Amino acid sequence: MASVSLPFMVHSHYLSCGATRSSRFCASVNNIGERLECSPKSMDIAEKHFMREVSQFGRRNSCQHYALNALPAADTFVFQNLVKVSSFLFRTENKGQLKVLVDKKNGKYIVHVEVISLQAFGIENELALIWGLYRSDSSCFMPLNLQRSDQNDKQNTVETPFKKNPSGKIVVELEFEPSLAPFYISFLLKCKLNLTSSSIEVRSPRKTNLVVPVGFSSGHTTPLGISVSADGSVNFSLFSQSAKSMVLCLFDDPRKRKPALEIDLDPYVNRTGDIWHTSIDGPLPFVRYGYRCKGDNQGKAEYVILDPYAKIVGEFIPAQQDSDLLPKSLGILRTGTAFDWSTDVLPCLPMEKLIVYRLNVMQFTKDKSSKLPPQILGTFAGVTKKLQHLKDLGINAVLLEPIFPFDEQKGPYFPWHFFSPTSLYESPHDKQSVSNSMKEMVKTFHANGMEVLLEVAFTRTAEDMSLSQIDNFSYYHNGGQDLNGKNALNCNYPVVQQLVLDSLRHWVVEFHIDGFCFSNAASLLQGFNKDVLLRPPLVEAIAFDPLLSQVKIIADSFDPYNLEPKDIKFPHWRRWAEINQKFCDDIRNFLRGKGLLSDLATRLCGSGDIFSDGRGPAFSFNFIARNFGLSLVDLVSYSNVAIASQLSWNCGEEGPTNKASVLQLRLKQIRNFLFILFISLGVPVLNMGDECGQSSDGSPYLEKPLNWDALKTPFGIQITEFISFLSSLRRRRSDILQRKNFMKVENIEWHGSNLSPPSWDEPSSKFLAMTLKAETEVSESGDTEGHLFIAFNAADHPESVVLPEPPAIGAADTAWFCLVDTALPLPGFFTAEGVPVEDDVAEYEMKPHSCALFEAKTATG
């Protein structure tokens, strides 16, 4: 069979057909026994060229023994017994018509070309199909004789004559091994005139070759990212409104910077609305993928970018001077990692029962003092190994600081991907391992009755996140032109809203996450021009999402890169809890002697000024210290102009000191902070390292690895034991301290030091006491519990406190038992049994800067 060279450019569009000038017949897929039909779709025809030469991939691929056959077809071969057929109808420049069917039978691709209007070509004329194959660069055909071809081989096309089958139809049928796919077949017709020896070439009405895809199709729009169909084909889907062209880049070796195969996506076949899509028959001989898109940012078209919906991310490849590609991470061609969740049971703890420990995965076990094997320091596996420490504290939920892959120069609040955990938290940097390691951590925590919450940052991204190259205008405020360089996401734009919702659902479904805390949540309320929306679509959608409504959702309006608090009214639909910044501020102010008694009372009772709008105190997540800002020990050790917004007090001397009086006062203040945190209505949130006096040397921005040796010091031992005691106290007295609803007004009595009403309007008053009356038959243990009397003295002088008459419990006489007095020396400043107050003692002396807790018990209790 003679071969000829085609020295012309092949264009990548399908040719128009039918009577309408701007219409085209698109491929249709039909089931067994159905009639093959093509449906017209109106669209404009635009020429475009494919960009990348990949002939070496054809040589490398396992296709040395494929057969290129030109066979006559039987009458029923194409139209019967077909499982899946792509059908195309083309019009030629001489007003003829061709039907092309692409089928897969017995593991091989069959391309059937049939002449529909024979009169246009002349009945007596001889017809031949001149064809070649290419993948990306339409000017470079794949070599057809791979065993003897070289880079200078021009014999990359074949001439195959049409033949008449038994039904009288003029057809050509080509057969290809599946290892060749995906590829395009480009062809034209050669019409040899019988009266002369001359011949003419017939192409499309636009003088271009006819092009048909083999091994891939237009695909479908949903879901975004990659998905695998029942037949094994892999669908790719990507949103971009601004891209003028899109190229799917496939890599067969993660060590190579350039793709092994590139597929140009036709804007008229592979685009629906603003979504680009294609489907490739599987299994694929590739391991990674990415995209190149060209739009308004013309200079960045050569960059291979990460699919924002990739579920597993390949390693970060640093830039090289001789490279034309942006530093990138690539999506791995898997939709998930195998993991056995069969024995996992979600704790589903009521919100009022939570005791939360906030930690950074890396900093929690990074220090060698953790005594863990080197390969798991600072990893999810390391957190799992330290679960017992959290249980000893009485913790039943952990809040993980952001775990998305992030800009390591700017920190975890500048993520560049939303669907995978960062490889920094798994030492081998194996992406399947890091996902499974996190899943194993979650599963282990659940088995111990503990929930796992994620802090998520959706308000700003890393500068090189793929979203900026895919569609700046859609994803970012002001089209990405943020004067502060913060790349602020436009979260209430529909496509960004969908991205966030899909990300959250992914973490719930794939990682069994129990809830989310949204950092800088005030930004979620902003519209396109950063105006505050009364009903922000994203916040409302999360509240009513069928899946997300079953997990905990917490708004944290604090911006870690702008430490000024934001006083906003967050819309909640009775679903959103909030990190209570007012609790933090008011407790800090009171203990440094500058707060009002009314502010303290409001926070102790569950912040009714914020949560009496249909939610309740369980929606208040209370904290004293957090990851950004001063640690607990620094709050009582530093206070200067630079950190005035932290509302701290150094207790008389700045920084480290050896003065016993200052150290004793600081110790009392730390006890006071923890005491108020745990006896207040709401959810207590403990910050990593506060149990052992972790210091950041007075810097609000410095977060150090946890020093596990500090837990063994006298300070670490007593504070750890105190937190454990307070946790058990909350559980034992859940009738008062773990309430879903606010306490009744008649069950709270407020006192001054002599049982007179408090001096609410006196700024100089620093003493407040309260009696919390127990409601009978509500104890978690089933026993009848007595009242609680709690007193707070923030003054620098002692107060003589008159205790109220202890209430009777049933028919038994009762007495007050002192459970906590933060001014007493170790080990007597707290006790689970309590120290009875003698009947003849009318007053109890409280030392300066101290708190005390009394419980009414029977004499034998």
ZABANU-285581 format. One record per residue (C-alpha): x, y, z; residue in one letter. Coordinates in steps of 0.5 Angstrom, whole numbers, padded with zeros to 4 digits, always signed. Example, Ala and Ser with C-alpha at 12.3 -4.5 7.8 and 13.67 -1.06 7.14 Angstrom:
REM ZABANU-285581
+0025-0009+0016a +0027-0002+0014s 
//
This chain:
REM ZABANU-285581
+0000+0000+0000m +0003+0007-0002a +0004+0012+0003s +0004+0020+0002v +0006+0025+0006s +0002+0031+0008l +0006+0037+0008p +0000+0042+0011f -0003+0044+0018m -0009+0040+0021v -0014+0044+0024h -0017+0041+0031s -0024+0043+0030h -0030+0039+0027y -0033+0041+0021l -0040+0044+0020s -0045+0040+0016c -0052+0041+0015g -0056+0046+0011a -0055+0051+0017t -0048+0055+0016r -0047+0056+0023s -0049+0049+0025s -0045+0042+0027r -0047+0035+0028f -0044+0033+0035c -0042+0026+0037a -0048+0022+0040s -0047+0015+0044v -0052+0010+0043n -0054+0003+0047n -0055-0004+0044i -0060-0004+0038g -0061+0003+0038e -0061+0007+0031r -0055+0012+0031l -0057+0019+0030e -0053+0026+0030c -0056+0032+0033s -0055+0039+0030p -0052+0044+0035k -0052+0051+0033s -0045+0054+0034m -0039+0058+0031d -0033+0055+0028i -0027+0057+0030a -0020+0055+0028e -0014+0053+0033k -0008+0050+0032h -0005+0044+0037f +0001+0046+0041m +0006+0041+0043r +0010+0035+0039e +0009+0029+0043v +0012+0024+0037s +0017+0021+0042q +0011+0019+0047f +0008+0014+0041g +0015+0011+0040r +0016+0010+0048r +0009+0007+0048n +0007+0000+0048s +0005+0000+0041c +0010-0003+0036q +0006-0009+0034h -0001-0005+0032y -0004-0007+0025a -0006-0001+0021l -0012-0005+0017n -0016-0002+0011a -0022-0007+0011l -0029-0007+0008p -0034-0007+0013a -0040-0012+0013a -0047-0009+0012d -0049-0010+0020t -0042-0009+0023f -0043-0002+0025v -0050-0001+0026f -0052-0007+0030q -0049-0010+0037n -0045-0004+0039l -0044-0003+0046v -0041+0005+0045k -0041+0008+0039v -0039+0016+0037s -0042+0018+0031s -0040+0024+0027f -0043+0027+0020l -0038+0031+0016f -0040+0036+0010r -0034+0036+0005t -0032+0042+0000e -0035+0039-0006n -0042+0038-0002k -0041+0031-0001g -0042+0028+0006q -0038+0023+0010l -0041+0019+0016k -0035+0017+0021v -0037+0012+0027l -0032+0010+0032v -0033+0004+0036d -0029-0001+0041k -0030-0008+0039k -0025-0014+0042n -0021-0009+0046g -0019-0005+0039k -0021+0001+0036y -0025+0001+0030i -0026+0007+0026v -0031+0006+0020h -0032+0012+0015v -0037+0011+0010e -0039+0016+0004v -0046+0018+0004i -0047+0022-0002s -0043+0018-0008l -0046+0023-0013q -0041+0029-0010a -0035+0025-0012f -0037+0022-0018g -0040+0014-0019i -0034+0012-0023e -0028+0015-0019n -0024+0012-0015e -0024+0014-0008l -0018+0013-0002a -0017+0016+0005l -0011+0019+0006i -0010+0019+0014w -0005+0020+0019g -0005+0020+0027l -0003+0026+0032y -0004+0027+0039r -0003+0035+0041s +0001+0038+0035d -0003+0037+0029s +0003+0039+0025s +0007+0033+0027c +0004+0026+0026f +0006+0020+0030m +0010+0015+0026p +0006+0009+0023l +0012+0005+0023n +0015+0005+0029l +0020+0000+0029q +0024+0003+0023r +0022+0010+0024s +0026+0016+0026d +0025+0023+0028q +0027+0025+0020n +0022+0020+0018d +0016+0023+0013k +0012+0017+0012q +0007+0018+0018n +0001+0018+0013t -0003+0012+0010v -0007+0012+0003e -0013+0007+0004t -0018+0006-0002p -0025+0006+0000f -0029-0001-0002k -0036-0003-0003k -0039-0007+0002n -0044-0013+0001p -0049-0007+0002s -0047-0003-0004g -0044+0002+0001k -0037+0005+0000i -0033+0005+0006v -0026+0004+0010v -0025+0001+0016e -0019+0002+0020l -0017-0002+0026e -0012+0001+0032f -0009-0002+0038e -0012+0001+0045p -0005+0003+0047s -0005+0008+0042l -0010+0012+0045a -0012+0017+0046p -0011+0021+0039f -0014+0024+0033y -0014+0021+0026i -0014+0027+0021s -0016+0025+0014f -0018+0028+0007l -0021+0024+0001l -0017+0023-0005k -0021+0023-0011c -0018+0019-0018k -0021+0021-0024l -0022+0015-0029n -0022+0019-0035l -0015+0022-0033t -0009+0020-0029s -0010+0026-0025s -0013+0026-0018s -0016+0032-0013i -0016+0032-0006e -0023+0034-0002v -0023+0037+0005r -0028+0041+0009s -0031+0047+0006p -0026+0051+0010r -0020+0047+0006k -0018+0044+0012t -0017+0037+0014n -0023+0033+0018l -0021+0031+0025v -0024+0025+0029v -0022+0024+0036p -0021+0016+0038v -0020+0014+0045g -0023+0020+0048f -0030+0024+0048s -0033+0031+0050s -0034+0028+0057g -0039+0031+0062h -0039+0037+0066t -0040+0034+0073t -0037+0033+0078p -0031+0038+0077l -0024+0035+0078g -0023+0028+0075i -0028+0022+0076s -0028+0015+0074v -0034+0012+0070s -0037+0005+0070a -0033+0003+0064d -0027+0005+0067g -0026+0012+0063s -0023+0018+0066v -0027+0024+0066n -0024+0031+0067f -0027+0037+0068s -0025+0044+0070l -0028+0051+0071f -0025+0057+0067s -0029+0063+0065q -0024+0067+0062s -0019+0062+0058a -0019+0062+0051k -0016+0055+0050s -0015+0049+0055m -0010+0044+0054v -0010+0037+0059l -0003+0035+0060c -0001+0028+0062l +0005+0026+0065f +0008+0018+0065d +0013+0020+0070d +0013+0024+0076p +0020+0026+0075r +0019+0029+0068k +0018+0037+0068r +0014+0036+0061k +0008+0032+0060p +0008+0026+0056a +0002+0028+0052l -0002+0034+0051e -0009+0034+0049i -0012+0041+0046d -0019+0041+0049l -0024+0044+0043d -0028+0050+0045p -0034+0048+0041y -0034+0040+0043v -0030+0040+0050n -0033+0046+0053r -0040+0047+0056t -0042+0054+0059g -0035+0056+0063d -0033+0049+0064i -0028+0045+0060w -0029+0037+0060h -0026+0031+0056t -0027+0024+0058s -0021+0019+0056i -0022+0011+0056d -0018+0008+0061g -0014+0005+0064p -0009+0011+0063l -0002+0010+0062p -0001+0016+0066f +0000+0018+0073v +0000+0026+0074r -0004+0031+0070y -0005+0039+0070g -0007+0044+0065y -0005+0050+0061r -0010+0055+0060c -0009+0061+0056k -0014+0067+0057g -0013+0074+0059d -0006+0073+0062n -0003+0071+0056q +0004+0071+0058g +0002+0065+0063k +0000+0060+0058a +0006+0056+0058e +0005+0054+0065y +0002+0047+0067v -0002+0049+0073i -0006+0044+0079l -0013+0042+0078d -0016+0046+0084p -0021+0040+0085y -0015+0035+0085a -0016+0030+0091k -0009+0027+0091i -0003+0032+0090v +0004+0030+0087g +0010+0033+0090e +0012+0041+0089f +0017+0041+0083i +0022+0048+0084p +0023+0052+0079a +0029+0051+0074q +0033+0057+0070q +0032+0053+0064d +0025+0051+0065s +0019+0054+0062d +0014+0052+0067l +0011+0055+0073l +0014+0051+0080p +0008+0047+0081k +0004+0041+0084s +0001+0036+0080l -0006+0032+0081g -0005+0025+0082i -0009+0021+0077l -0013+0017+0083r -0020+0020+0086t -0018+0017+0093g -0014+0013+0097t -0016+0006+0100a -0018+0006+0107f -0022+0001+0111d -0027+0006+0115w -0031+0000+0117s -0030+0000+0124t -0031+0008+0125d -0036+0011+0129v -0037+0018+0129l -0038+0021+0137p -0043+0026+0135c -0042+0029+0141l -0047+0035+0143p -0044+0041+0143m -0045+0043+0150e -0041+0037+0152k -0034+0039+0148l -0028+0040+0151i -0023+0043+0146v -0016+0043+0145y -0013+0047+0139r -0006+0044+0136l -0002+0045+0130n +0000+0038+0127v +0007+0040+0126m +0009+0044+0132q +0005+0039+0137f +0011+0033+0136t +0016+0036+0132k +0021+0037+0138d +0025+0031+0140k +0023+0032+0147s +0016+0028+0145s +0021+0022+0145k +0018+0019+0138l +0021+0016+0132p +0024+0021+0128p +0020+0019+0122q +0014+0021+0125i +0016+0028+0129l +0011+0033+0127g +0006+0028+0123t -0001+0026+0124f +0002+0019+0126a +0006+0023+0132g -0001+0026+0134v -0004+0020+0134t +0002+0017+0139k +0000+0023+0144k -0007+0022+0144l -0006+0019+0152q -0004+0026+0154h -0010+0029+0151l -0014+0024+0154k -0011+0025+0161d -0013+0033+0160l -0020+0031+0159g -0020+0033+0152i -0026+0030+0148n -0024+0034+0141a -0018+0037+0138v -0018+0043+0133l -0013+0042+0128l -0010+0049+0126e -0010+0049+0118p -0008+0043+0115i -0008+0045+0107f -0002+0045+0103p +0000+0053+0104f +0005+0058+0102d +0011+0056+0107e +0014+0063+0107q +0007+0066+0109k +0004+0061+0113g -0002+0056+0114p -0007+0062+0113y -0005+0062+0105f -0007+0056+0102p -0006+0053+0095w -0010+0047+0095h -0017+0046+0099f -0018+0038+0098f -0012+0035+0101s -0007+0035+0107p +0000+0038+0106t +0005+0033+0105s +0009+0037+0111l +0005+0033+0116y +0008+0026+0113e +0015+0025+0113s +0016+0021+0107p +0012+0026+0103h +0008+0020+0100d +0001+0023+0098k -0002+0017+0099q +0001+0016+0106s -0001+0023+0108v -0008+0022+0107s -0008+0015+0110n -0004+0017+0116s -0009+0023+0117m -0015+0018+0116k -0012+0013+0121e -0011+0019+0126m -0018+0021+0126v -0021+0014+0126k -0016+0013+0133t -0019+0019+0136f -0026+0017+0134h -0025+0010+0137a -0023+0014+0144n -0029+0018+0143g -0026+0024+0141m -0028+0029+0135e -0023+0032+0130v -0025+0039+0128l -0021+0043+0122l -0019+0050+0122e -0020+0052+0115v -0018+0058+0111a -0022+0060+0105f -0021+0068+0105t -0014+0068+0102r -0010+0064+0098t -0002+0063+0096a +0000+0068+0090e +0002+0062+0086d -0005+0058+0087m -0008+0055+0081s -0014+0059+0081l -0011+0066+0080s -0008+0063+0073q -0015+0059+0071i -0019+0065+0072d -0017+0071+0077n -0024+0075+0076f -0028+0070+0078s -0025+0067+0084y -0022+0074+0087y -0024+0080+0090h -0023+0086+0085n -0020+0081+0080g -0014+0079+0084g -0012+0086+0084q -0012+0086+0092d -0007+0092+0094l -0005+0089+0100n -0003+0083+0096g -0007+0078+0100k -0011+0075+0094n -0017+0075+0097a -0022+0070+0095l -0029+0072+0093n -0033+0067+0097c -0040+0069+0095n -0039+0069+0088y -0042+0062+0085p -0036+0058+0083v -0032+0060+0089v -0038+0058+0094q -0039+0051+0090q -0031+0050+0091l -0032+0051+0098v -0038+0047+0099l -0035+0041+0095d -0028+0042+0099s -0032+0041+0106l -0036+0036+0103r -0030+0032+0101h -0027+0033+0108w -0033+0030+0111v -0034+0024+0107v -0027+0022+0105e -0024+0024+0112f -0030+0023+0117h -0028+0030+0120i -0033+0032+0125d -0033+0040+0124g -0030+0046+0122f -0028+0053+0125c -0027+0058+0119f -0022+0063+0120s -0023+0070+0119n -0030+0069+0118a -0032+0076+0117a -0029+0076+0110s -0035+0070+0109l -0040+0076+0109l -0037+0080+0104q -0040+0081+0097g -0036+0082+0090f -0034+0089+0092n -0033+0087+0099k -0039+0090+0102d -0042+0087+0107v -0048+0082+0105l -0054+0081+0110l -0055+0074+0107r -0049+0072+0105p -0050+0066+0100p -0044+0062+0102l -0046+0062+0110v -0053+0061+0109e -0051+0055+0104a -0047+0052+0109i -0052+0052+0115a -0057+0049+0110f -0053+0044+0106d -0056+0037+0107p -0049+0034+0109l -0045+0040+0113l -0051+0041+0117s -0050+0035+0121q -0043+0037+0123v -0040+0043+0127k -0039+0049+0124i -0036+0055+0128i -0034+0062+0125a -0028+0065+0128d -0028+0073+0126s -0021+0074+0128f -0016+0075+0123d -0009+0072+0124p -0006+0077+0120y -0009+0083+0123n -0010+0082+0130l -0015+0087+0131e -0021+0084+0134p -0028+0085+0129k -0034+0086+0132d -0039+0084+0128i -0046+0080+0128k -0045+0074+0125f -0051+0071+0121p -0052+0064+0124h -0059+0061+0122w -0059+0057+0129r -0053+0053+0126r -0047+0057+0127w -0043+0057+0133a -0038+0062+0134e -0031+0063+0137i -0032+0068+0143n -0027+0074+0142q -0031+0078+0147k -0030+0072+0152f -0023+0073+0152c -0023+0080+0152d -0027+0081+0158d -0024+0076+0162i -0017+0079+0161r -0019+0086+0163n -0023+0083+0169f -0016+0079+0171l -0012+0085+0170r -0017+0090+0174g -0020+0094+0169k -0026+0090+0167g -0033+0091+0169l -0037+0086+0174l -0043+0086+0169s -0038+0084+0163d -0035+0078+0167l -0042+0076+0169a -0045+0076+0162t -0039+0072+0160r -0040+0067+0166l -0047+0066+0164c -0046+0064+0157g -0045+0071+0153s -0053+0072+0153g -0052+0079+0149d -0049+0074+0143i -0052+0068+0144f -0059+0069+0146s -0062+0070+0139d -0064+0062+0139g -0058+0059+0140r -0056+0058+0147g -0049+0058+0151p -0047+0052+0147a -0046+0056+0141f -0040+0060+0145s -0033+0057+0144f -0029+0061+0149n -0022+0061+0150f -0016+0065+0153i -0010+0064+0149a -0010+0062+0142r -0005+0060+0136n -0004+0068+0134f -0003+0072+0140g +0000+0071+0147l +0001+0065+0150s -0003+0064+0157l +0004+0065+0161v +0006+0071+0156d -0001+0074+0158l +0002+0074+0165v +0009+0076+0164s +0009+0082+0158y +0005+0088+0158s +0008+0094+0153n +0006+0099+0148v +0007+0094+0142a +0002+0089+0145i -0003+0093+0148a -0008+0090+0144s -0007+0083+0147q -0010+0086+0154l -0004+0083+0158s -0001+0084+0165w +0006+0083+0167n +0004+0082+0174c +0009+0088+0176g +0015+0086+0172e +0017+0085+0164e +0019+0078+0162g +0023+0073+0166p +0024+0074+0173t +0027+0071+0179n +0022+0075+0184k +0018+0070+0188a +0012+0075+0189s +0012+0076+0182v +0012+0069+0180l +0007+0067+0185q +0002+0072+0182l +0003+0070+0175r +0002+0063+0178l -0005+0065+0181k -0007+0069+0175q -0006+0063+0170i -0010+0059+0175r -0015+0064+0175n -0015+0064+0167f -0016+0057+0167l -0021+0056+0172f -0026+0062+0169i -0025+0058+0162l -0028+0052+0165f -0033+0054+0170i -0036+0059+0165s -0042+0056+0160l -0040+0055+0153g -0035+0051+0150v -0028+0051+0153p -0022+0052+0148v -0015+0050+0151l -0009+0052+0147n -0003+0048+0145m +0002+0049+0150g -0002+0053+0156d -0002+0046+0160e +0006+0047+0161c +0007+0054+0161g +0009+0055+0153q +0012+0062+0152s +0013+0065+0145s +0018+0071+0149d +0012+0076+0148g +0011+0075+0141s +0004+0075+0138p +0006+0072+0132y +0011+0066+0134l +0009+0059+0135e +0014+0054+0138k +0014+0047+0138p +0011+0044+0144l +0017+0042+0149n +0014+0036+0152w +0020+0036+0158d +0016+0042+0161a +0010+0037+0162l +0015+0034+0167k +0017+0040+0171t +0013+0042+0178p +0009+0048+0174f +0007+0043+0168g +0005+0037+0173i +0001+0042+0177q -0003+0045+0171i -0004+0039+0167t -0007+0036+0174e -0011+0042+0175f -0014+0042+0168i -0016+0035+0168s -0019+0036+0175f -0023+0042+0172l -0025+0037+0166s -0028+0032+0170s -0031+0038+0174l -0035+0040+0168r -0037+0033+0167r -0039+0031+0174r -0043+0038+0174r -0046+0038+0167s -0053+0040+0170d -0050+0047+0171i -0043+0047+0167l -0045+0044+0161q -0052+0047+0159r -0055+0047+0152k -0060+0053+0154n -0059+0059+0159f -0060+0058+0166m -0066+0061+0169k -0066+0067+0172v -0069+0065+0179e -0063+0060+0179n -0057+0065+0179i -0056+0070+0185e -0051+0075+0185w -0047+0077+0191h -0042+0082+0193g -0037+0080+0199s -0042+0081+0204n -0048+0078+0200l -0051+0085+0199s -0052+0086+0191p -0046+0087+0187p -0043+0094+0185s -0045+0093+0178w -0044+0101+0176d -0038+0102+0180e -0032+0101+0176p -0027+0100+0182s -0031+0094+0184s -0027+0088+0183k -0031+0083+0187f -0036+0078+0184l -0040+0072+0187a -0045+0068+0185m -0050+0062+0187t -0052+0057+0182l -0058+0053+0184k -0058+0046+0182a -0064+0043+0179e -0066+0037+0182t -0066+0030+0178e -0061+0033+0172v -0055+0030+0175s -0051+0026+0169e -0049+0021+0175s -0056+0020+0177g -0055+0023+0184d -0058+0029+0187t -0053+0035+0187e -0052+0041+0191g -0051+0049+0189h -0045+0052+0187l -0042+0058+0190f -0037+0062+0186i -0033+0068+0188a -0028+0072+0184f -0023+0077+0187n -0019+0081+0182a -0017+0087+0187a -0010+0087+0190d -0013+0086+0197h -0016+0081+0200p -0024+0080+0201e -0028+0077+0207s -0033+0073+0203v -0040+0071+0207v -0042+0065+0205l -0050+0064+0204p -0053+0059+0208e -0052+0052+0204p -0059+0049+0202p -0061+0043+0204a -0061+0037+0199i -0067+0033+0201g -0068+0031+0208a -0060+0032+0209a -0056+0037+0212d -0051+0040+0208t -0045+0044+0208a -0040+0048+0204w -0034+0044+0201f -0028+0048+0198c -0026+0045+0192l -0022+0051+0189v -0018+0056+0192d -0013+0059+0187t -0009+0063+0192a -0007+0056+0196l -0001+0053+0195p +0000+0046+0191l -0002+0041+0192p -0008+0044+0196g -0011+0049+0191f -0016+0044+0188f -0019+0038+0191t -0024+0033+0188a -0027+0031+0195e -0027+0039+0197g -0025+0041+0204v -0031+0043+0209p -0032+0050+0211v -0033+0049+0219e -0040+0051+0221d -0038+0056+0226d -0034+0060+0220v -0038+0066+0218a -0033+0068+0213e -0028+0066+0208y -0022+0070+0207e -0020+0071+0199m -0013+0073+0198k -0012+0078+0192p -0012+0076+0185h -0016+0069+0187s -0022+0065+0185c -0026+0060+0189a -0031+0055+0188l -0035+0052+0194f -0040+0046+0193e -0046+0044+0197a -0046+0037+0200k -0048+0033+0205t -0044+0032+0211a -0042+0025+0209t -0041+0027+0202g 
//
